Structure formats: C-alpha cells, structure tokens
Amino acid sequence: MIAQNWKCSNCGYVSVGLFPPEKCPVCGAGRDAFETEAEWQIAPGELDGLIKACWKVTYGLYVISSIDGEKMNGQICNTLFQITSDPPRMAVGINHKNLTHEFIEKSHVFAASILGRNDHRLVRRFGYRSGREFDKFKGVRITKGKTGAPIIADSMGYLECIVLPDKTVDAGTHSIFIGDIVGGALFKETEEPMTYAYYHVTKDSAQG
C-alpha cells in the first residue's frame, strides 16, 4: 500500500493520499496537473495492525442524510464529530463519489441519525448499497426537522446542520463539510451508541 505526496504543477499545492485529488482545491487545476513529489509505503505485515488500530479510535456510526428537492438519500458514516462548541458546529467527512455528497453540495444541509448498538440492520441497509440504485428510506420510519433532511425515527437521536459555504475542506477523496447545528433531539437516553469498533466485533453474529 503506497501513499504519495501529489504536488500541483500549477500552484504548488500538495495533497497526500493514494491518488491525486480530482481537482486542485487552490487553483482548480485538474487531476492530470498533479505530479508525484514523494511516496511512502506501509509494509504488508503492518497493514492489518494499522487498520485494527484505526477501529479502536472512538468513531461512532451514523446515518448521514440530505436532500435534493423532494429526493432523499442517506449513508453510513463514521467521521462525524463536534468541531466547536461555541458556536455549536459539526463536521462530517463524505466521499466525493457518494450520492449523499451531491445532495449536501446542492442543499447545504445534512442530518445525522445516531445509531445504537442494536442497529446492525440500519448499518447494512444504509451502508452496503448505493442510493442511486435503491431507495434506502423505503419502509423506514422517518421524521423531518428544520432543514427538511430525513431523520430516522427509531435512532437514538439526531443532529441537523446547515453547511457553512466557506468552511468545506477538500480532503482528497472526501469533503469535510462543516455546519452550524440548528436542531437535534435525544430519543433514547439509556441505549449505548454503536461504535465502529463494536460493529466490527459483532457484525458477523448480528446478521439476522
């Protein structure tokens, strides 16, 4: 597994990753403007331990949802976190290729439904198929808050945000959307939240 430093030949911006970004976030140059500046390799014997260590970082699992007019979509995400408390803001990382990314870019809103330890079914529903081919919300009880983004009624709770237009960060394969928290509620106070580590330990025994 080789990651590289990719340098934009037009402006000098440097991106780190397996692939260069689709376009330079500084000057807008296309992917073909990036040249390899340096590379580093993770030895095959180290990769398994690296991945397992990542699982131990205390990520939660969430359904991140957004809208495009009357259309809705959602996906599983583990990169959601509160980035400031005053004002209260959340940040979320979404892959550029995902339909949810397109919806957030268009509507400038997203909601995060917080999953509990018994929500393996929702992880499979929202995480294993694309919303381009399947209506993930069909048959799922939802409610809507201030932004209009769908919220899973049987989740532990939710937060909804309006994206700050000047605060989105291009992180290579993903965008980091930063938004002001405009709504939220806790539906289940006693249930434990689903963590990324817990899901990986229990997913095979919860296939029913």
N, C-alpha and C positions, 0 to 999 in steps of 0.2 A: 504494500500500500504506500504510494508515494504522493505526498503533498508538495506543492510548489509555490514559490513566490512568483506571481504574474505581474509584470510591470507594463503599464500602458505606455506605448511608444509615443503617444501624442502629448500627454501631460505629465507622465511620471508617477501616476497613482499606482500603488502596489496592493494587490489582493493576494490572500493566502488561501489555498484550497487545492482540491484535486483537479479542478477545472477553472479556467478564467471566467469572470463574470460575463453575462450576456452582453452587457454594455458597461462602459466606464461610468461610475456614479458622479465623477467630477466633470468630465468633458463630453460624455455621451458617445465616445467612440465605440465601435462595435467590437465583438469578441476577437476578431482577427487582428486587432491593434495590439493585443497583449502578447508579450514575449516572456519566455521563462528567464527569471533572474537567478533563482536558486531552487534547489529541491532537497527534500529530506525524506527519509524512508523509515517507516515503522516495520521492524522485523516481524516476520510471520509469527514467531514464538511470543511476541509481545502483544499482538493484536487482540487476542482473546482476553487477556488480563485488562487491557485498556478499555475494551467495551464493557466488561463486567464492572470496572471501576466507575465508568460513566453511569451505569444503572444505579449505583449507590448514592450519587448526588441526588438530593431530595427534590426531584421533579414530582409534580402531580400529573394526573391525566385529566384532560378536559375535552369537552366538545366545543370547539370554536365555530361559531356560526355567523353568517352575514346574509345580506340580501342584494338582489339586483332587480329593482322594481317589485313585482309580485313573486319573483322566484326566490327560493331559499336554498342554502346549502350549508353543510357543516362537516367538520373533520375532527379526528382525534389529534390532540397536540399536547406535548409535554413541556413546551417552552413558553410558559405564561408566568409572569411574576410582577409584583408591585414594584415599580421603579422609583416612585416618590410618594410620600405620604402627605405633603403639603405643597401644592395641591395633590389630591389623590389621583395617581396615574398608574396604568398597567402597560406592560409591554408584552408583545406576543410575536413569535417567530413563525412565519408561514412560507412554505416552499413556493418559489415563483411559478411553478408549473401547475399548482393546485387551483381548482375552481374557486375555492374559498378566497384565495389570494385575489383573483379577478374581482370577486364580489366586494371585498373590502376596499380595493382600489376605487371601485365605482361608487360605492355608497358611503365610504368613510365611516362605517360603523362596524362593530363586532360585539358579540356576546360570548361569554364563557360560562358554560354549564359545568358545575363542579361534580365530578363523578365519585361515587362511594366504592367501598371495597367489594360490593356485590354487583357492580355494574359491568361485568365482563361482556355481557350481551351487547351493551351500548358501544363498548370498545370495538367489538367485532363489526357491528353494523356501520359505525361511522369511520372505522379505520382501515377496512380491508377492501373497500370498493370506491370507485370514483363517482362523484355526484353527476358527472357528465353522462353516465350510463344508468343510473339508478337513483330513484327518489328516496334518499335516506330518511326523510321525515315522514314518509307514508306509514300510517298506523302508530306513530309516536305521539304521545300527548305533549302538546306544547302550549306555551303562553308567549305573549309578546310584551315587551316593556316600552320604554320611551323611544328607543331607536327603531323599533319595528323588527329587529333581529329576533329569530326564534330562540326560545329558551325551553329546555327540556323540563317538563313539569315534575317528573319523577327523579330529578337530580337532587343533589344535596343542597344546591342553591346556585346563584348565578351572580355575575357582574356584567354590566354592559358599558361600552365605551364609545366615545366619538373620537376618531383618529385626528391627531394634530397634523395638519398638512405639511408642516415644515420639520417634522420630527421623525419621519420614516427613514430607516437606515438600510442601505443595500449591503447585505452580509454575504454576498456571493450567490449561493444557490437559494437563499432565503431573503425575505424582507423582514425587518423588525419594525412592526407598527406600534407606535406609542400613542395612547389615547387617554383622554380625561374620563374618569369613572363618573357616569351620570345616573346609574341606577344599580340596584342589587338587592338580594334578599337571601336569607338562610332558610331553607325548607325543612332540613333535618339536622337538629342540633347534636344528636348523640352519635350519629354514624361516623365512622372513621373514613377519611378520604382515601381514594385509590392513589397509590404512588407508583411510579414507573418500576421501582424495584419489586414491589409487592405483585404487580401484574405479571412480571416475568417469572416469578417464583410460582404463581398459582394458575397461570393461563391454561396449562395442559389439563389440570384437574377440574377446570370450570368450563368445559366445552359443551355442557348440556344446554 
